[in-house]
Amino acid sequence: MLYFEENLSRYKTIILLILLGILILINMFCFPTFINPFGENTLSETILNSIRIPKTITAICIGISLSACGFMLQQLFKNPLAGPYVLGVSSGASLAVAFLLIGVPSFAFTNLEVFKSLSIAIAGSVGAFSILFIIMTISLKYGYSYILLLLGVIIAQITGALQSLLDYIANPSDLKLFSLWGMGSFGKTTGYDLYLLIAIVCIGFIWTYKLMPPLSVMVLGNDAAKTLGVNTQSISIQILLCTGLLTGIATAFCGPIAFIGMAVPNVAKIVFKTANYQKLLLGTCILGGIMALLCDTISHLPIFSVYLPINVTSSLISGPIIIYILLKK
């Protein structure tokens, strides 16, 4: 029976990888206009290399980051509705980036791209860390209950109010730039930004993967985990730092992407049906890449006269999944 389940899980993984590969090809060559991969058109090569390949890589990285963060938070808080967007982590990262883009006038005029990329990444991570620290501090007193979801909603409203204040005092050019950023896009990460994103996502994924064995023990309860030799406080802090890093970098470069971090881990649990957290994490990350690419592909469909923001498509796709999970529970 165990051998059958392992083979079934392997087949599901292969099918998902094939689906991921198909979406990668569609994303790079089909929409919004078709590009012949075997042609010798210089303009097509420029569009492919400068826009579509970076956009596809960015989508996969963001899907992996948000899905991995959602998976860790759901296991840590023992709540299937936990996620970086719902808990207000993305809102905290957004506020920090808004303060950098709007509240620091000299930042917009710097010509050093490396400094810009690093500053935005640090700002997003600091904002995410701050919200996660507040949530973790409160959870130590009140436990990992549904009060944290309400707390996340309140935090999102407060940070939203502060962002509105920054919008009010911003000049028109900064306001337009920040508004477009807030809608979410995978197409603005190129050059140094892309290299930094890939590096941080790789580090974050390895870190997350190594946290899975102790996290799977912590699900049994803190007392049982401590009995089995797991330092629950250290693991919780590491999850906090890793989630802040991945959510911060994702939000900083692509804007706040709604619900992917909440919906994908729950879909992975339904698909793979395994208690092995490392296998479940791999499946979650593959599904995260698929979800992000699917959202981006739908955003570029020719039936729409304009490019739809990623926040719109991610909400339309992930929203019904979350409603299903909520009603099921």
C-alpha positions in Angstrom: 0.0 0.0 0.0 2.8 2.4 0.9 4.6 1.6 -2.3 1.4 2.3 -4.3 1.0 5.7 -2.5 4.6 6.6 -3.2 4.2 5.8 -6.9 1.0 7.7 -7.1 2.6 10.7 -5.5 5.5 10.5 -8.0 3.1 10.3 -11.0 1.2 13.4 -9.7 4.5 15.3 -9.4 5.4 14.3 -12.9 2.0 15.5 -14.3 2.3 18.8 -12.4 5.9 19.3 -13.8 4.6 18.7 -17.3 1.8 21.2 -16.7 4.3 23.7 -15.4 6.5 23.2 -18.5 3.4 23.7 -20.8 2.5 27.0 -19.0 6.1 28.1 -19.2 6.1 27.7 -23.0 2.6 29.4 -23.3 3.8 32.3 -21.1 6.9 32.8 -23.1 5.7 32.3 -26.7 1.9 32.7 -27.0 0.6 35.7 -25.1 -0.1 38.5 -25.7 1.2 37.9 -29.2 2.8 34.7 -30.7 6.5 34.5 -31.0 8.1 31.9 -33.3 10.8 30.3 -31.2 12.6 29.1 -34.4 12.4 32.4 -36.2 15.2 34.8 -36.8 13.3 38.0 -36.1 15.6 40.4 -34.1 12.6 42.2 -32.5 11.1 38.9 -31.4 14.4 37.8 -29.9 14.6 41.1 -28.0 11.1 40.7 -26.6 11.7 37.1 -25.6 15.0 37.7 -23.9 14.3 41.1 -22.3 10.6 40.8 -21.3 9.1 37.3 -21.5 11.8 35.1 -20.1 12.4 37.4 -17.1 8.6 37.7 -16.5 8.2 33.9 -16.6 11.1 33.3 -14.2 9.7 36.0 -11.9 6.3 34.4 -11.9 7.7 31.0 -10.9 9.9 32.6 -8.2 7.0 34.5 -6.7 4.7 31.5 -6.8 7.3 29.4 -5.0 7.9 32.2 -2.4 4.3 32.9 -1.5 3.3 29.3 -1.5 6.2 28.2 0.7 5.4 31.1 3.1 1.7 30.1 3.2 2.6 26.5 3.9 4.9 27.3 6.8 2.4 29.8 8.4 -0.5 27.4 8.1 1.5 24.6 9.9 2.9 27.0 12.5 -0.5 28.6 13.3 -2.4 25.3 12.7 -4.8 27.2 10.6 -5.6 26.5 6.9 -6.6 30.1 6.3 -3.2 31.6 7.4 -1.1 33.2 4.7 1.1 36.2 4.1 -1.7 38.3 2.6 -4.4 37.5 5.2 -2.1 37.9 8.2 -1.2 41.4 7.0 2.4 40.5 6.2 2.1 41.6 2.6 0.5 44.9 3.8 3.4 45.5 6.1 5.9 45.0 3.2 3.8 47.3 1.0 3.8 50.0 3.6 7.6 49.9 3.9 8.1 50.0 0.1 5.5 52.9 -0.1 7.5 54.8 2.5 10.7 54.3 0.5 9.2 55.2 -2.9 7.0 58.1 -1.7 8.4 59.2 1.7 12.1 59.4 0.6 12.3 61.9 -2.2 16.0 61.4 -2.9 15.5 57.7 -3.5 13.7 58.2 -6.8 16.6 60.2 -8.2 19.4 57.7 -7.5 20.9 56.2 -10.7 22.5 53.2 -9.0 20.3 50.3 -9.9 21.9 47.9 -7.5 21.2 50.3 -4.7 17.6 50.7 -5.7 17.0 46.9 -5.9 18.7 46.2 -2.6 16.9 49.1 -0.9 13.5 48.0 -2.1 14.2 44.4 -1.1 15.4 45.4 2.4 12.4 47.7 2.9 9.9 45.0 1.9 11.6 42.5 4.2 11.7 44.9 7.1 8.0 45.6 6.7 7.2 41.9 6.6 9.4 41.1 9.6 7.7 43.8 11.6 4.2 42.5 11.1 5.3 38.9 11.7 7.0 39.9 14.9 3.8 41.5 16.2 1.8 38.4 15.2 4.3 36.1 16.8 4.4 38.1 20.0 0.6 38.1 20.4 0.4 34.4 19.5 2.7 33.5 22.4 0.2 35.0 24.8 -3.1 34.0 23.1 -2.1 30.9 21.1 -2.5 30.2 17.4 -6.2 30.8 17.2 -8.6 32.5 14.8 -7.9 35.7 16.7 -4.7 36.0 14.6 -6.8 36.1 11.4 -8.8 39.0 12.8 -5.6 40.6 13.9 -4.3 40.3 10.3 -7.4 42.0 8.9 -7.0 44.9 11.4 -3.3 45.2 10.7 -4.1 45.3 6.9 -6.6 48.1 7.5 -4.1 50.1 9.6 -1.3 49.8 7.1 -3.8 50.6 4.4 -4.7 53.8 6.2 -1.1 54.8 6.5 -0.5 54.0 2.8 -3.5 56.3 2.0 -1.9 59.0 4.0 1.3 58.6 2.0 -0.7 58.7 -1.2 -2.4 61.9 -0.1 0.9 63.7 0.4 2.7 62.2 -2.6 3.3 64.1 -5.8 1.4 62.8 -8.9 4.3 61.0 -10.5 5.2 59.1 -7.3 1.5 58.3 -6.7 1.0 56.9 -10.2 4.2 54.8 -9.8 3.1 53.4 -6.5 -0.5 52.7 -7.6 0.7 50.7 -10.6 3.1 48.8 -8.3 0.3 48.0 -5.9 -1.8 46.3 -8.6 0.9 43.6 -9.0 2.9 42.6 -12.0 5.6 40.1 -12.9 6.8 42.1 -15.8 8.9 44.7 -14.1 11.7 42.5 -12.6 14.7 42.5 -14.9 18.5 42.9 -14.6 19.8 43.2 -11.0 16.3 42.8 -9.6 15.9 39.4 -11.2 19.3 38.2 -10.1 18.6 39.3 -6.5 15.1 37.7 -6.6 16.4 34.3 -7.8 19.2 34.3 -5.2 16.9 35.1 -2.3 14.2 32.6 -3.4 16.9 29.8 -3.7 18.2 30.6 -0.2 14.7 30.8 1.2 13.6 27.5 -0.4 16.6 25.6 1.0 16.0 27.2 4.4 12.3 26.2 4.3 13.1 22.7 3.2 15.4 22.2 6.1 12.8 23.5 8.5 10.2 20.9 7.4 11.3 17.9 9.7 11.2 19.9 13.0 8.0 21.7 11.8 6.3 18.4 11.2 7.1 17.5 14.8 5.8 20.8 16.2 2.3 20.0 14.7 2.0 17.5 17.5 2.2 20.3 20.0 5.0 22.2 21.7 5.2 19.9 24.7 5.5 16.8 22.5 8.0 18.6 20.2 10.2 19.6 23.2 10.1 16.0 24.4 11.4 14.9 21.1 14.2 17.4 21.2 12.9 20.2 19.0 13.7 23.7 20.0 10.3 25.2 19.2 11.3 28.8 19.9 14.3 28.6 17.6 12.2 27.0 14.8 9.4 29.5 15.2 11.9 32.4 14.9 13.5 30.8 11.9 10.0 30.5 10.2 9.4 34.1 11.1 12.6 35.2 9.5 12.3 33.0 6.4 8.7 34.0 5.8 9.5 37.7 6.2 12.4 37.4 3.8 10.4 35.6 1.0 7.3 37.7 1.5 9.2 40.9 1.6 11.2 40.3 -1.6 8.1 39.1 -3.4 6.0 42.1 -2.4 8.9 44.6 -3.0 9.4 43.6 -6.6 5.9 42.5 -7.8 3.5 44.2 -5.4 1.1 42.6 -3.0 -0.2 39.4 -4.6 -3.4 38.3 -3.1 -4.4 34.8 -1.8 -1.8 32.6 -3.7 0.0 31.9 -0.4 -3.3 30.8 1.3 -4.9 28.8 -1.5 -2.0 26.8 -3.0 -0.9 24.9 0.2 -4.5 23.7 0.7 -4.7 22.5 -2.9 -1.4 20.7 -2.4 -2.7 18.9 0.7 -5.7 17.8 -1.3 -3.6 16.6 -4.3 -0.8 14.8 -2.5 -2.4 13.5 0.7 0.8 12.9 2.5 2.1 13.6 6.0 5.7 14.0 4.7 6.2 17.8 4.9 9.3 17.9 2.6 7.3 16.2 -0.2 4.3 18.4 0.5 6.5 21.5 0.3 7.9 20.4 -3.1 4.3 19.8 -4.3 3.2 23.2 -2.9 6.1 25.0 -4.7 5.3 23.3 -8.0 1.6 24.3 -7.7 2.7 27.8 -6.7 4.6 28.2 -9.9 1.7 26.8 -11.9 -0.8 29.2 -10.1 1.4 32.2 -10.7 2.0 31.4 -14.4 -1.8 30.7 -14.8 -2.6 34.1 -13.4 -0.1 35.8 -15.6 -1.3 33.9 -18.7 -5.0 34.9 -18.0 -3.9 38.5 -17.5 -2.5 38.5 -21.1 -5.5 36.8 -22.9 -6.5 38.7 -26.0 -10.1 38.8 -24.9 -9.1 41.6 -22.6 -8.3 45.0 -24.2 -5.7 45.7 -21.6 -3.3 43.8 -19.4 -5.0 42.8 -16.2 -3.1 43.3 -12.9 -2.0 40.1 -11.3 -3.9 41.0 -8.1 -7.2 40.8 -10.1 -6.5 37.3 -11.7 -5.0 35.9 -8.5 -8.1 36.9 -6.5 -10.5 35.6 -9.1 -8.8 32.2 -9.2 -7.8 31.7 -5.6 -10.9 33.3 -4.1 -13.3 30.5 -4.9 -10.7 27.9 -3.6 -10.5 29.7 -0.3 -14.3 29.9 0.0 -14.5 26.2 -0.7 -12.0 25.5 2.1 -13.8 27.8 4.5 -17.2 26.2 3.9 -15.7 22.7 4.1 -14.1 23.4 7.5 
